[in-house]
Amino acid sequence: MTRVWVLVLGLIGGAAMAMPPPPTVFAITGVTVVPMDTERVVDGQTVIVRDGRIEAIGPDLAIPKDAMTIDGRGRFLMPGLAEMHAHVPPQAHDAQLIEDTLFLYVANGITFARSMLGAPHHLELRERAARGEIVSPRIYTSGPSLNGNSVPTPVAAREMVAEQKRAGYDFLKIHPGLDRPRYDAIVAAADEHDIPFGGHVPAAVGLARALEAGQATIDHLDAFFPPLLRGGASLADTESMFFGWNLAGEVDESKIEPLVRRVRDARVWIVPTEALMQHLLLPEPSAERLAQRDIMRYVPRATRAQWVEAKRGMIRQAAYDPALVARFIDVRAKLMKALQDAGAGLLLGSDAPQVFNVPGFSIHDELRMLVDAGLTPYEALATGNVNVARFLGESDEFGTVEIGKRADLVLLEANPLADVANASRIAGVMLNGRWLPVRELTAGLEQIAQRND
C-alpha cells in the first residue's frame, strides 16, 4: 500500500487551502533508549529528530516548538532492523504486490533491506524509497542472478559484471551452477569494478575458494557441511541435498571451530536464513499448521498453496529422514553459536518471501532462532543493525541510537534485551524522517489481508 503525503485542497470562502506539510521535527519523550552500542538501556530520555537525523538525546531537553511529540513513557527505542536476505518481487507490472511486500517489512520494524534477486525496476524503487515516496525500507539491491544458466562463459561473466556496475546495482548475486572458470572470472571482474558479490557458493567452487575470493556474504550457511565431514566421508560418497541436510550424520563437530576461525579470518559475513531451513525441513510444525498462522493472511492465497506443496514435497522425498533433519538443524545451531563466539560476522536475514517466511514477520522468527542457538538477545539484535552498519562501512550513519545518525528507529512496548520477542511488539516506526504509528501500520496490514482474502 502506497503512503505518500499529498496536497489536499478544500474550499473555504471560495479559496483553495492546502493542508500543512507533514512534521519534520519530532520529540520522543520519556523513552528508554536501547542504543545498541553496548548491552544497556538508558531510561527517561527525550530524543529529538530533525529532518531524518537524531539531533539530541537527553533527560531534560527542551522540546522544539515545531516538534510533533511522541509519548515514549514505558516504551523502548532501538535502531531499526535489517532483512539481509530480502526478495523484492521481480514483477515490475505488479505494483500492488511490490508495495505490500515493502510495507510488510516496515510494519515489522525493518528499515533496511538487501534485495537478493534484483531487476531493473528495483533501481527506481531504491531511489523512491530513499526519497520517502513509498513506505519502504532503504533498499540495497543486487542485479539479476549470476548462475550456471545466465553466465555461459568466463567472457560473458566479465561483461555481465561490468554491465551491472554501470547500471548502478549495489552488489552481485551469486547463484548455483557456476564452475570455477566462470566464478573466477566474476571475482576478477568484481575486483576490477569494485563491486561486492554474495549469496550462494556453487558446488564446483566450494567454501575454501569462496573464502579466498573474499565473497562478501555466504547466505544460508551454504557449502558449510562438506568441510565438516569426518575422515573418509566425501561428496563422492553421497550426494548433497538442500544445503547438505543429508550429510549431517557424517559431521565431525571437532571441525567446527577451525572452520569458523577461517571464516572470521577471511572477513566473510554469514547470513544464516535459519527460518527458511526450519520452516521447510522440519516435520513440525506441519505445512497445514504453518499455513494456519494468522500472519498468512498477508500472503496471496496462491502463494500459500505453493508453500504448502513445497513443504509436503520435501517431506515426501524417499530420502527424507526426520532424524537427519534434526541433526542438521542442531549442527547449524552450533555453527551459528561458534561463528558468534569466534567474532565472525553474522547478519540477520530470513529469506523472505519464501516458504512460510512472511516478509517482515519471518525476521522475528529468525531472531528467536538465533537466541535458541545460544546468542543473547543483544547479540541477535546486533546482527540486524550494528553488524549491518559495520558490514556496509556505514557505522557513522546508522546502526545505533546516537546523535547525528539516521533516525531509522523502532518504538517498542517492552525491552527487547530482556526477551527478543519484544522486538515484534511495535508501537511505531520512524523511517526516513517519517513517523508511522502503530495505528497506521495496523490499518495497512489489514488492507493487505483484505486484498489476500
Buried (B, 14 or more C-beta within 10 A) or exposed (E): BBBEEEEEEEEEEEEEEEEEEEBBBBBBBBBBBBBBEEBEBBEBBBBBBBEBBBBBBEEEBEBBEEBBEBEBEEBBBBBBBBBBBBBBBBEEEEBEBBBBBBBBBBBBBBBBBBBBBBBEBBBEBBEBBEEBBBBBBBBBBBBBBBBBEBBEEBEBBBBBBBEBBEEEBBBBBBBBBBBEEBBBBBBBBBBEBEBBBBBBBBBBBBBBBBBEBBBBBBBBBBBBBBBBBEEEBEBEEBEBBBBBBBBBBBBEEEBBEEBBBBBBEBEBBBBBBBBBBBBBBBEEBBBEEBBEEEBBBBBBEEBBEEBBEBBEEBBEEEEBBEEBBBBBBBBBBBBBBBBBEBEBBBBBBBBBBBBBBBBBBBBBBBBBBBBBBBBBBBBBBBBBBBBBBBBBEBBEEBBBBBEEBBBBBBBBEBBBBEEBBBBBBBBBBBBBBBBBBBEBBEEBBEEBBEBBE
